[in-house]
Amino acid sequence: MNEKVYLETLGCSKNQVDSEIMLGILNKHDYILTYDEGDADIIVVNTCGFIESAKQESIDTILELANLKKTGNCKVMVVTGCLIQRYSKELSEELPEVDAFLGTTNFDEIAQIVDKTLSKGKRVVSITSADKSVSYDFPRILTSPSYSAYLKIAEGCDNLCTYCIIPKLRGKYRSRPIEKLVTEAKNLAKSGVRELIIIAQDITRYGLDMYGNHQLVKLLEELSHIEEIKWIRLQYSYPDIINDELISLIATNDKICNYIDMPIQHCNDKILRRMNRRTTKKHILNVIDKLRSRIPKIALRTSLIVGFPGETDEQFKELYDFVKSVGFDRLGVFTYSKQENTPAAEFPHQIPEKVKEDRKNEIMFLQRDLSFNRNMDKIGSIYDILIEEKIEDENVYVGRTEFDAPEVDGVVYVNSDTEIGIGEFVRAKIIDALEYDLIGEIVNEFSK
């Protein structure tokens, strides 16, 4: 089969894993993968439908790539992902350029769908329940760098936050079996992966549906036995389930990064209740205190929502003061995005967009200063750095510490007269700091 396939992924890392599986399936069926959309016979767009800006980006991307049916080699266009799960009927009517639509639990059908569309020339719509179980037992073709990969340990979400559409798009929480996750991780390690990034809508809930109790610690213990893996990074850990057992594991297991992504969204108890978050300000502070007392070097990342319906100036000020006093190492802020068919969309006292943007900017300006001060405190420290690129025509490399996740956190600029391979670990001493990034120089030999 000589047809070439180009795949564009939008949205989150969970979507990226689905795309990598689709690429693996297509490759197994002898389709040729290309990074040049103009050269592709088949174009696949894996969409995001989480918030308004993401939905608009998905539509714009579909329309832009659909032009290649006129100006390029494209014969078949397939769209899949969250936007399609949410608006399949509307989009199938409004996008005649698209030849096939796949829902979030149908991406494993990609090869059959493309085959059918190519051979019969008929439009295909395959949308099933978001709760349907999906097999991940397919080879992945990584779109991340070869040394780092995401491991999706569960699909869906049971948290039912009032602002969030994810349960309708991705279904109920479904954990993947430990043995299958370990097998996948071993295969990734054999292919050269040194950093495993553990993801799900909520990794702390892992195992509850399948085993009857939380099994994240057991899974992490199993993964840490994989010799080739150096870093295991935890993302999307909800504060209401972070317990002493998990904190102890992070503190004592050298392979688990001293880093945790813990989205709290807000600190005001009334807003947390209206969001249907299963926690309180007091509990969040208690978890943070435990993490920092048990793991003094831990980097805490969080995400916040400002402008939630009914958020008063006083409640925003409480959030601002909370951020200032806690001093998160990494922080992202989202303005509340009104999502149809969610409870919060019907809440009274929706906040004007300008107020939301102003509140977001206030916290981000605060975080910039907090981040700079924390980075200044790191001057003189020595860290393992994962090298990711070399700056052209300079003896400067760009890498990350264990305290930084790819794409969302800062980097370290490493000065070195010695050539360093991409994906290698080195030891570097921090000699200067920027608002979000660090500057270092090589010390001793390469890290192992």
C-alpha positions in Angstrom: 0.0 0.0 0.0 1.5 3.3 -1.1 -0.9 5.8 0.4 0.8 8.3 2.7 -0.9 9.4 6.0 -0.4 12.7 7.9 -1.9 13.0 11.4 -2.4 16.3 13.2 -3.0 16.1 17.0 -4.7 18.9 18.9 -5.4 19.2 22.7 -3.9 17.3 25.6 -1.4 14.5 26.1 -4.2 12.0 26.4 -5.1 12.8 22.9 -1.5 12.5 21.9 -1.4 8.9 23.1 -4.5 8.1 21.0 -2.8 9.6 18.0 0.3 7.5 18.6 -1.8 4.4 18.7 -3.5 5.4 15.4 -0.2 5.9 13.8 0.9 2.5 15.0 -2.2 0.8 13.6 -1.9 2.6 10.2 1.8 1.7 10.0 1.0 -1.9 10.8 -1.5 -1.8 7.9 1.3 -0.7 5.5 0.3 3.0 5.2 3.3 5.3 4.9 3.5 7.9 7.5 4.6 11.5 6.5 5.2 14.7 8.3 4.4 16.7 5.2 0.6 17.4 5.0 0.9 18.5 1.4 2.3 15.1 0.4 -0.4 13.1 2.2 -3.1 11.0 0.6 -4.9 10.6 3.9 -5.1 13.4 6.5 -6.3 12.6 10.0 -7.1 15.3 12.5 -7.5 14.3 16.2 -9.5 17.2 17.7 -10.0 18.8 21.1 -13.4 19.9 22.3 -12.7 20.9 25.8 -13.1 24.7 25.9 -14.1 27.3 23.3 -10.6 28.2 22.1 -9.8 24.6 21.6 -13.0 24.0 19.7 -12.2 26.9 17.4 -8.6 25.7 16.8 -10.0 22.3 15.9 -12.4 23.7 13.3 -9.8 26.1 11.9 -7.3 23.2 11.5 -9.9 20.9 9.8 -10.8 23.7 7.3 -7.2 24.6 6.6 -6.1 21.0 6.0 -9.3 20.3 4.0 -8.0 22.7 1.4 -5.4 20.1 0.5 -8.1 18.1 -1.2 -7.9 20.9 -3.8 -4.3 22.0 -3.6 -2.5 18.9 -2.4 -2.7 15.1 -2.8 -5.3 14.5 -0.1 -7.9 11.9 -1.1 -9.4 11.1 2.3 -9.9 13.3 5.3 -10.7 11.7 8.7 -11.5 13.6 11.9 -11.7 12.1 15.3 -11.4 13.0 19.0 -13.5 15.0 21.5 -15.0 17.6 19.2 -16.4 14.8 17.0 -17.8 12.9 20.0 -19.5 16.0 21.1 -20.8 17.4 17.8 -20.8 14.6 15.3 -24.3 15.3 13.8 -23.7 19.0 13.4 -20.2 18.6 12.0 -21.1 15.9 9.6 -23.7 18.3 8.1 -21.4 21.3 8.1 -18.2 19.7 6.9 -18.8 18.0 3.6 -15.0 18.0 3.0 -14.6 15.3 5.7 -14.9 11.7 4.6 -15.0 10.0 8.0 -15.9 10.8 11.6 -14.6 8.7 14.5 -15.6 9.2 18.2 -13.2 9.1 21.2 -13.7 5.3 21.6 -13.4 4.5 17.9 -9.9 5.5 17.1 -8.8 1.9 17.1 -10.9 1.5 14.0 -8.8 3.9 12.0 -7.3 1.4 9.5 -10.7 -0.2 8.6 -12.3 3.2 8.2 -9.6 4.5 5.9 -9.6 1.3 4.0 -13.4 1.5 3.5 -13.4 5.1 2.5 -10.6 4.6 0.0 -12.1 1.5 -1.6 -15.7 2.4 -1.6 -15.7 6.2 -1.6 -18.4 6.3 0.9 -18.6 8.6 3.9 -18.3 6.8 7.3 -19.5 8.0 10.7 -18.5 5.8 13.6 -19.5 7.2 17.0 -20.2 4.9 19.9 -20.7 5.4 23.6 -18.0 7.4 25.4 -18.1 4.6 28.0 -17.1 1.9 25.6 -13.9 0.0 26.5 -11.0 0.6 24.1 -8.0 -1.7 23.6 -4.6 -0.1 23.8 -2.8 -3.3 22.8 -1.3 -1.8 19.7 2.2 -0.6 19.0 2.6 3.1 19.4 4.6 5.4 17.2 5.8 8.2 19.4 5.3 11.8 18.4 7.2 12.9 21.5 11.0 12.8 21.6 12.3 9.2 21.7 13.5 9.5 25.3 10.2 10.6 26.8 6.7 9.1 26.6 3.3 9.5 28.1 1.7 6.4 29.7 -2.1 6.8 29.9 -3.2 4.6 32.8 -6.9 5.2 32.6 -9.6 6.7 30.3 -12.6 8.9 31.3 -13.5 10.6 34.5 -15.9 10.2 37.4 -15.3 13.5 39.2 -18.2 15.3 37.5 -16.9 18.8 38.1 -19.7 21.2 37.3 -17.7 23.2 34.7 -16.3 20.2 32.8 -17.6 18.3 29.8 -14.9 15.6 29.8 -17.1 12.8 31.3 -19.5 13.3 28.3 -16.7 13.2 25.8 -14.5 10.5 27.4 -16.9 8.5 29.5 -16.7 7.1 33.0 -13.3 6.3 34.6 -11.8 3.1 33.2 -8.4 1.9 34.6 -6.1 -0.2 32.5 -4.8 -3.4 34.0 -1.4 -3.1 35.8 0.2 -5.9 33.9 -0.7 -4.3 30.5 0.6 -1.0 31.6 3.9 -2.6 32.8 4.2 -4.4 29.5 3.7 -1.2 27.5 6.2 0.7 29.7 8.8 -2.1 29.2 8.3 -1.8 25.4 8.7 1.9 25.6 11.9 1.5 27.6 13.3 -0.9 25.2 12.8 1.6 22.4 14.9 4.2 24.3 12.4 6.0 26.6 14.0 7.2 29.8 11.2 9.4 31.1 7.7 8.0 31.7 5.0 10.6 32.3 2.0 9.1 34.0 -1.3 10.6 32.8 -5.1 10.2 33.0 -7.8 12.7 33.8 -7.1 11.8 37.4 -4.2 9.4 38.1 -4.8 9.3 41.8 -8.2 7.5 41.2 -6.4 4.7 39.4 -7.5 1.2 40.1 -10.7 2.0 42.1 -13.0 0.9 39.4 -11.1 -2.2 38.4 -9.6 -3.5 41.7 -12.0 -1.9 44.3 -9.3 0.2 45.8 -6.6 2.7 44.8 -3.7 1.1 43.1 -1.5 4.0 41.9 1.2 3.2 44.4 1.4 -0.5 43.4 1.5 0.5 39.7 4.3 3.0 40.3 6.3 0.4 42.3 6.0 -2.0 39.4 7.1 0.6 36.8 10.1 1.7 38.9 11.5 -1.8 38.5 12.1 -1.2 34.8 15.8 -0.7 34.6 16.0 1.7 31.6 13.6 4.2 33.1 15.3 7.0 35.0 12.4 9.4 35.7 8.7 8.7 36.4 6.6 11.9 36.4 3.2 12.3 37.9 0.6 14.5 36.3 -3.1 15.3 37.2 -3.1 14.2 40.8 -6.2 15.3 42.7 -5.6 16.6 46.2 -8.6 14.7 47.7 -6.9 11.4 47.0 -3.2 12.2 47.6 -2.5 10.1 50.6 0.4 9.3 53.0 1.3 6.1 51.1 1.7 8.0 47.8 3.7 10.8 49.5 6.0 8.3 51.1 6.6 6.6 47.8 7.6 9.8 46.1 9.9 10.6 49.0 11.7 7.3 49.0 11.7 6.1 45.4 14.6 7.6 43.4 12.9 7.1 40.0 9.8 9.0 40.9 10.4 12.7 40.2 10.1 15.1 43.1 7.3 16.7 41.1 3.5 16.5 41.3 0.9 18.2 39.2 -2.1 18.8 41.5 -4.9 20.9 39.9 -6.8 22.6 42.7 -8.8 25.1 40.5 -9.7 27.3 43.5 -9.3 27.7 47.2 -12.5 29.3 48.3 -14.7 26.6 49.9 -18.0 28.0 48.5 -16.6 28.0 45.0 -15.1 24.5 45.4 -18.5 23.2 46.4 -20.1 24.9 43.4 -17.4 23.3 41.2 -18.2 19.9 42.9 -14.6 19.5 43.9 -14.2 17.0 46.7 -11.9 19.0 48.8 -11.6 22.2 50.9 -9.0 24.9 51.4 -8.0 23.4 54.7 -7.5 20.0 53.1 -5.5 21.4 50.2 -3.2 23.2 52.6 -2.8 20.1 54.7 -1.7 18.1 51.6 0.7 20.8 50.5 2.2 20.8 54.0 2.6 17.0 54.0 4.3 17.0 50.6 6.7 19.8 51.5 7.6 18.5 54.9 8.2 14.9 53.6 9.8 16.0 50.3 11.5 19.3 50.8 12.7 19.7 47.2 9.3 18.8 45.6 8.1 21.0 42.8 4.3 21.6 43.0 2.4 22.5 39.8 -1.2 23.5 39.9 -3.9 24.9 37.7 -6.6 27.5 38.6 -9.9 28.7 37.2 -10.7 32.4 37.6 -14.1 33.9 36.8 -16.2 30.9 37.8 -19.8 32.0 37.9 -20.5 34.0 41.1 -16.8 34.5 41.9 -16.8 37.7 43.9 -14.0 40.2 44.2 -13.4 38.9 47.8 -13.3 35.3 46.7 -10.8 36.2 43.9 -8.7 38.1 46.5 -8.7 35.0 48.7 -7.4 33.0 45.8 -4.7 35.6 45.0 -3.5 35.7 48.6 -3.6 31.9 48.7 -1.3 31.7 45.7 1.0 34.3 47.2 1.3 32.5 50.5 1.7 29.0 49.2 4.2 29.9 46.5 3.6 27.2 43.9 6.6 26.3 41.8 4.6 26.0 38.6 1.1 27.4 38.0 -1.3 27.8 35.1 -4.4 29.9 35.1 -7.5 29.4 32.9 -10.4 31.8 32.6 -13.8 30.0 33.1 -15.1 28.8 29.8 -18.9 28.3 29.7 -19.6 24.8 28.4 -23.0 23.8 27.2 -24.6 20.8 28.9 -22.7 21.4 32.1 -24.3 22.5 35.3 -22.1 25.6 35.7 -23.3 26.9 32.3 -26.7 27.5 34.0 -25.4 29.1 37.1 -26.3 32.7 37.7 -23.9 35.6 37.9 -21.7 34.7 34.9 -18.5 36.8 35.0 -17.7 39.2 32.1 -14.8 38.2 29.9 -12.8 41.3 30.7 -13.0 40.7 34.4 -11.9 37.1 33.9 -8.9 38.1 31.8 -7.9 40.8 34.3 -8.0 38.3 37.1 -6.0 35.8 35.2 -3.4 38.4 34.4 -3.2 39.5 38.0 -2.3 35.9 39.2 0.1 35.3 36.3 2.0 38.5 37.1 2.2 37.4 40.7 3.4 33.9 39.7 6.1 35.4 37.5 7.6 37.1 40.5 7.2 34.0 42.7 8.8 31.8 40.0 11.8 34.1 39.7 12.4 34.1 43.4 12.2 30.4 43.6 14.6 30.1 40.6 17.1 32.5 42.3 17.1 30.2 45.3 18.4 27.4 43.0 21.6 29.2 42.1 24.5 27.0 43.2 22.5 23.8 43.2 23.5 20.8 41.1 20.9 18.8 39.2 20.5 16.0 36.7 19.5 17.6 33.4 17.8 15.8 30.5 19.2 17.4 27.3 16.5 18.0 24.6 18.1 20.2 22.0 21.2 22.2 21.1 21.0 25.9 20.2 22.4 26.3 16.7 25.9 27.7 16.3 26.3 28.0 20.1 27.8 25.8 22.8 24.5 25.9 24.6 22.1 23.0 25.2 18.5 23.1 26.4 17.2 20.6 28.9 15.0 20.0 31.9 15.4 19.0 35.5 13.1 16.5 37.3 11.2 19.5 38.5 10.0 20.4 35.0 7.5 18.6 32.7 7.9 19.0 29.0 6.1 21.9 27.2 4.4 23.3 30.3 7.3 24.1 32.6 10.7 25.9 32.4 14.0 24.8 30.9 17.7 24.9 31.8 20.2 26.4 29.3 23.4 24.4 29.8 26.7 25.8 28.7 29.1 23.1 27.6 32.2 22.9 25.4 31.7 19.1 25.3 29.3 17.6 22.8 26.2 16.2 24.4 23.7 13.8 22.8 20.1 14.6 22.7 18.3 12.5 25.3 21.4 12.2 27.5 21.4 13.1 31.2 24.1 15.5 32.5 25.0 17.0 35.8 24.9 20.8 35.8 25.4 23.6 38.3 22.9 26.4 38.2 24.8 29.7 37.8 21.9 32.1 37.0 18.1 32.4 36.9 15.4 33.9 34.7 11.7 34.3 35.5 10.8 30.7 34.5 14.1 29.2 33.2 17.6 28.5 34.6 21.1 28.7 33.3 23.7 26.1 34.2 27.1 24.7 33.4 28.4 21.2 33.2 30.0 19.7 36.2 31.7 16.3 36.5 30.7 13.6 34.1 27.5 12.6 32.4 24.7 11.3 34.6 23.5 7.8 34.3 
